[in-house]
Amino acid sequence: MSTRSTWSLVAISIVLLLSYVYIGTLPEQRQIAAFKARQIFDFKHSAIVRLSIKTAEQDRFEATRVGDAQWAMSVPYEHVLPNNLVWEALTKVVEHLTNENIIEESPEDLSLYGLDAPPLIVEIETDDQALIQLNIGDLDPTQNNRYAQRIGNDTVFLLPAARAEDLYRSLKDVRDTRLFPGMGYADVSQAQFTRMPVDDPDEILESSVGMKESYGRNEDATWTIVEPKAFLADQSSVGNLVNEALRLQGDGYKDAPEALEDYGLGSLSWASLSLSDANKDVTYTMHLGWRDDMADDGRLFATMDGSPSVFSIDAAFLQWLPEKAGDFRERRLFTQNLKNLSKRLSSVHYKDTHQEFRVDLDQVKGWKLVEPAVDDTHQVAFTNYVSGVLGFVASEFVDEETM
């Protein structure tokens, strides 16, 4: 076969392959084109700068874009923290809304479609200052779509019911209920817990001497007590407190309470917890109030600095709080990892008023009692002795009375 014939076959093969690929993508291309033809809006979700939702059960709430995937609530209250992920997802739902079928171009009776008092109203503002209102009404007979109408255009059309359900949200759905948002365990550089003193001779309330203790994290990620006195902290106690605080979620929000004192907060708050992120120079402080007697699952009223909202948290969080100053102090006398420390021991010297002995570690024979010298040393007994010594825990420190 000549070179020219060979290249001709190669060219034909390439053309056939490209044709096959093109033909294979035609159905997908047609589907995409058909979907785009049905789209109600011609803008991208990133072009939406304000979004408002009103439902049959929920008064209007609204958020404004303040950055890339960052939002700020404006209605009903500016102090409500937005759930940025949810708001961004809602804009994507709006972008992909479709007109499944035109029902009536000039309807005389909107009540036939539930559009005289629509159960869902969505208002959209785009970066080119376009203002759009979309009213969404009742389900159609198939239950797969809802009637919809864009204000300024009388046409009633069908919109997928699933997309309408995606937009049918409450204020609870779109707010960030985390108490310490954007903060992970590794971000927390300092924590402070304050318990107010309670002196109640009538014993209506549980008396408490009160305390204020601050915990800082060193460069090696070790927690220490920094106030009122500097001590090594029990790593598990402080770590659990921080971790459990970061997991807390608010519920039952009251965004405009008449008085914080009605919930044991404000001047009646009995405790507060602050977590700080030194890198971001931000500190969040939570104040604790009374138990919510109306809650069946054990809740506790709380509020955050900078926000008038009252909410409830799981009262089980109380188990992670210190009762008094010094509760989170490291009480082990040997604070290194016991397993690693026992491996590094080479000699043990013990002395009291009645006896004295020294045991050295022989890399071949193991532990050997050298003072007083003996021929044989009970390895198991001495290993247990070392483990017991390394596990010594102080029950009381002489300086604790002044804390």
Salt bridges, closest charged atoms under 4 A:
GLU62 OE1 - ARG50 NH1 2.82
GLU62 OE1 - ARG60 NH1 2.54
GLU88 OE2 - HIS45 NE2 3.61
GLU88 OE1 - ARG65 NH1 3.25
GLU95 OE2 - LYS44 NZ 4.00
GLU95 OE1 - HIS45 ND1 3.12
GLU95 OE2 - HIS96 NE2 3.89
GLU100 OE2 - ARG38 NE 3.36
GLU125 OE1 - ARG50 NE 2.81
GLU165 OE2 - ARG146 NH2 3.59
ASP166 OD2 - ARG163 NE 2.94
ASP176 OD2 - ARG178 NH2 2.74
GLU244 OE2 - ARG247 NH1 2.69
ASP251 OD1 - LYS172 NZ 3.37
ASP255 OD1 - ARG175 NH2 2.85
ASP305 OD1 - HIS287 NE2 2.70
ASP327 OD1 - LYS324 NZ 2.96
GLU330 OE2 - ARG332 NE 3.09
GLU356 OE2 - HIS349 NE2 2.77
ASP360 OD2 - ARG358 NH2 2.75
GLU371 OE2 - ARG358 NH1 2.70
ASP399 OD1 - ARG329 NH1 2.78
GLU400 OE2 - ARG331 NH2 2.51
